[in-house]
Amino acid sequence: MARVCCLAVDPKDIALLGAALKGAGEPGLAIVARLDVAALRKLAPDLLIADLDRQKVDPFEMLRQLRFVLPECVIVVYTESVGSAWARACHLAGASCVLSKESREPLLVSGLQHAIQTGCFTDPRFAA
């Protein structure tokens, strides 16, 4: 079964996250220029990696909207923030997985694999 994976991140992060997705066994990849809820609904990705750090709207409201239109999608937040409160708020708003931009490829791969298999993962950097 072909899966649709989308990246909505800073262009400088595409190579690293593309390699992490490939390492997690996800070969297909679509890159979207920005988080557009209507466009993503049409794409209906199985996995979405989103950088919420650059959003001009409330990141938690964006997550709630994405979760509403993509109920079966594994939504991954890729962020610079490392506070446990931030990670918890992301999960409560609808994120399946929260990954730190400080993490290297091996942790990104294992985090993505865990999120795909179980539906949830939080980068250890967010520990309280």
N, C-alpha and C positions, 0 to 999 in steps of 0.2 A: 504494500500500500504506500503510495507516494504521499509524503507529508509536506505541508507548506510551512516554511520557517521564515519569519520576517525579522529584519534588523532595522530599528529606528534609533540609530546612535550617531555620534559624531563620526565623520568619515575616517578620522585617524584610528578609530577603534574597530573598524570593519575587518581588517586582516586578522587581528587577534581573535575576535569573536567568531569569525568565519572558521578559523582553524579549530577553535574550541567546539563549535557545532559539529564539524567534521569528525573530530576526536570522540564526540559523544554519539556518533553514528547517524547524524542527520545530514544527508548529502545535499538536499535541495535548499536553496536560499534565495529570498527576495529581499531587496534593500528598498526601504521606503524613506523618502526625504524627510518626512515629519510624521508625528503621530496624528493621524486624521481618522477619527472614529468611524466615519461613514465609509471611507476608502478601505480601512482594515476590515470592516464588516463584510464588504464585498469580496475581499481576498480570503476571508475566513481561515486565517492561519491556525495551524495546530500548535505552533510555538511562536511566541513574540518576545524579542529582547528589546527593551525600551530604556533609553536614557532619559530619566525624568528631570535631571539636573538643569537642563537648558529650557525647560518649558516655561512659557509665560503665563500659563494657567495653573491653578492649584493642582499639584501632582496627584493628590489623593482623589480629587474629583475626576481627574483623567483616568486613574485606575478604576474607579467605580464605573465609569462609562464604558471602558474597555471590557471589564468583567461582564457587564450587562449585555453587550452585543457579541461577546466571544465567550460564552459560558463554559465551553469545553477546552478552551485554549490554555496552554501552559504559559502564563505571563511572567516574564522575568524582568525584574528591575535591575538595571546596571547603574550604579551610583557611586559618587565620591563620599557621600555621608557614611559614617560608620557607627553611629549611635544605635543602641539597642531599641530605643524608643522610635527612631525612624524606621527601622526594619519591621518592628511590630505594627506600626501604622500602615506601612506598605502592605503587609499581609492582611490586615483588617480591611483595607480598601479593595483587596482583590488580587494582589500579587501571589503567584504560586512560589516564586523564588526571588531572593534578593542576593545579588552578587556585588562585591566591592570592586571598584576600578583598580584597587591596589593588588588584587589577586593575579597570580600568574596563570598561564594556560592550564597546567595540570589541575589546579583547584577549580578553574572554570569548567573544565571537562567533567570532573567528578560531580560538581554541583549541578550541571545541566543533566547529566545522566540520572542523578538522584531525583531531581525535580520531574523529569520525564517519567521515571518509573513509579514514583510515589505521589507525585502531585505537590510536593513541598520541599523546599530547601532554603536554609539561611546560611550565608557565608559565615564561617567561624569568627571573622573579624568583628562581627556585630555582637559578640558575647558581652553580657553586662559587666 
